[in-house]
Amino acid sequence: MADAIQSIVNGYVFLNDRKALDDLLVQRRKLVETLNACAGIDCTGTIRQVEEDITVIEAGLARLDG
């Protein structure tokens, strides 16, 4: 899955599409909030993966800034 998000981020960076990256980041952060609010199921693995996605997206945004 990390390869998929990396490919998506690379594409947006190549296109210089900051808005798409910002939108992707907002969506992932909302997803983490939703998963943290889950009761009765263990979402730690999914949360960890989404947080890894956030790290990749933030790195893409940094590339656009640099």
WOQUI-V437167 format. One record per pair of residues at least 4 apart in sequence whose ideal C-beta (glycine too) atoms are under 6 Angstrom apart, sorted by the first residue. I is the first residue (numbers start at 1). J is the second residue. Records with the same first field share a line. If there is no record, write none. Layout:
BEGIN
I = J, J
END
This chain:
BEGIN
5 = 53, 56
6 = 56
9 = 56, 57, 60
12 = 17, 20, 21
13 = 60, 63
18 = 64
21 = 57, 60, 61
24 = 57
25 = 57
28 = 50, 53, 54
31 = 50
32 = 47, 50
35 = 43, 46, 47
38 = 43
43 = 47
END
